[in-house]
């Protein structure tokens, strides 16, 4: 729970600096950057932090990571379809905890995006010509039931850390 409180305050103060812009331009092409910039600032900062953690893990384990960096930067892109403000997100996090995830079946658009932004993001990115593996990683970045997939484990670990 302390992690969630820290995450809330980090979201409140999120800012994109010049180093972040350089990092984005280094790892995303113009159309990807345009898509990325549709995310809220707090989500942009989160994705940048996830990507930088992925980069560190890959570096220390001698793993080629160009694709994974893009996945990390775009993993929450499904959230651009329906925006959640910080209070709405906090309420959903609390309700998810209280209901043990039973809220997933709710038909509200904001609730749907909260639980299914990976699937929505993968569907959105299909139009950009990404391969099936890339889309799979985006869609499943919250799926903890998949085992023995090193790339997905790196994305999930880095996402949860940030």
C-alpha positions in Angstrom: 0.0 0.0 0.0 2.9 2.4 0.7 4.0 1.8 -2.9 0.6 3.0 -4.1 0.8 6.1 -1.9 4.2 6.9 -3.3 2.9 6.3 -6.8 0.0 8.7 -6.2 2.4 11.6 -5.1 4.8 10.8 -7.9 2.0 11.2 -10.4 1.0 14.5 -8.9 4.4 16.0 -9.5 5.4 14.2 -12.7 7.3 16.4 -15.2 9.0 15.6 -18.4 12.5 17.1 -18.6 14.9 17.7 -21.5 16.7 14.4 -20.7 13.4 12.6 -21.0 12.8 14.2 -24.4 16.2 13.1 -25.6 15.5 9.6 -24.4 12.2 9.5 -26.2 13.7 10.8 -29.5 16.4 8.2 -29.3 14.0 5.3 -28.8 10.9 6.3 -30.7 10.3 7.4 -34.3 8.1 10.4 -35.0 4.8 8.6 -35.3 5.5 6.6 -32.1 6.5 9.8 -30.3 3.2 11.5 -31.4 1.3 8.6 -30.1 3.3 8.5 -26.8 2.6 12.2 -26.3 -1.1 11.5 -26.1 -0.5 9.9 -22.7 -1.0 12.0 -19.6 2.3 13.5 -18.3 2.3 11.2 -15.3 1.8 8.1 -17.5 4.6 9.4 -19.8 7.0 9.7 -16.9 6.0 6.2 -15.7 6.7 4.7 -19.1 10.0 6.4 -19.3 11.0 5.1 -15.9 9.9 1.6 -16.9 11.9 1.8 -20.1 15.0 3.0 -18.3 14.7 0.1 -15.8 14.3 -2.3 -18.7 17.4 -0.9 -20.3 19.4 -1.5 -17.1 18.2 -5.0 -16.7 19.1 -5.8 -20.3 22.5 -4.2 -20.0 23.3 -6.2 -16.8 22.1 -9.4 -18.4 23.6 -8.9 -21.9 20.1 -8.9 -23.6 19.4 -7.1 -26.8 16.7 -4.6 -25.8 15.7 -2.2 -28.6 12.3 -3.8 -29.0 11.8 -4.0 -25.3 12.5 -0.3 -24.8 9.8 0.5 -27.2 7.4 -1.9 -25.6 8.2 -0.3 -22.2 7.6 3.2 -23.6 4.3 2.2 -25.3 3.0 -0.4 -22.8 0.3 1.9 -21.4 -0.8 3.4 -24.7 -4.2 1.8 -24.4 -4.9 4.4 -21.7 -5.1 7.1 -24.3 -8.5 5.7 -25.4 -10.3 6.8 -22.2 -8.5 9.1 -19.8 -8.6 8.5 -16.0 -7.7 11.4 -13.7 -5.6 10.8 -10.7 -8.5 10.6 -8.3 -10.5 8.2 -10.5 -7.4 5.9 -10.8 -6.9 6.0 -7.0 -10.5 5.0 -6.4 -10.2 2.2 -8.9 -7.0 0.9 -7.2 -8.8 0.9 -3.9 -12.0 -0.7 -5.3 -9.9 -3.4 -7.0 -8.2 -4.2 -3.7 -11.5 -4.2 -1.8 -13.3 -6.4 -4.4 -10.4 -8.7 -5.1 -10.6 -7.8 -8.8 -14.3 -8.5 -9.1 -14.7 -5.0 -10.6 -13.3 -6.4 -13.8 -16.7 -7.3 -15.1 -18.1 -3.8 -14.8 -19.1 -2.3 -18.1 -18.0 1.3 -17.4 -15.5 2.5 -20.0 -13.1 3.8 -17.4 -13.2 0.6 -15.4 -12.7 -1.4 -18.7 -9.6 0.7 -19.7 -8.2 0.3 -16.2 -8.3 -3.5 -16.5 -7.8 -3.9 -20.3 -5.5 -1.1 -21.4 -3.0 -3.8 -22.5 -5.4 -5.4 -24.9 -6.7 -2.0 -26.1 -3.1 -0.8 -26.6 -2.2 -3.9 -28.6 -5.3 -3.4 -30.8 -4.4 0.2 -31.3 -0.8 -0.6 -32.2 -1.8 -3.2 -34.8 -2.4 -0.2 -37.1 1.3 0.8 -36.8 2.6 -2.5 -38.2 4.2 -4.0 -35.1 4.9 -7.7 -35.2 2.8 -10.2 -33.2 5.5 -10.6 -30.5 5.5 -6.8 -29.8 1.7 -6.7 -29.6 1.8 -9.8 -27.3 4.1 -8.1 -24.9 1.9 -4.9 -24.8 -1.3 -6.9 -24.3 0.1 -9.1 -21.6 2.2 -6.7 -19.5 -0.1 -7.3 -16.5 -0.5 -11.0 -17.0 1.3 -12.7 -14.2 0.1 -16.1 -15.2 2.5 -16.5 -18.1 5.7 -18.2 -17.1 9.0 -18.8 -18.8 8.9 -15.6 -20.9 12.0 -13.6 -20.0 11.0 -10.5 -22.0 7.6 -10.4 -20.5 9.0 -10.9 -17.0 11.3 -8.0 -17.5 8.5 -5.7 -18.6 6.2 -6.8 -15.8 8.9 -6.4 -13.2 9.9 -3.0 -14.4 6.3 -1.9 -14.6 5.5 -3.0 -11.1 8.6 -1.3 -9.8 7.5 2.0 -11.2 
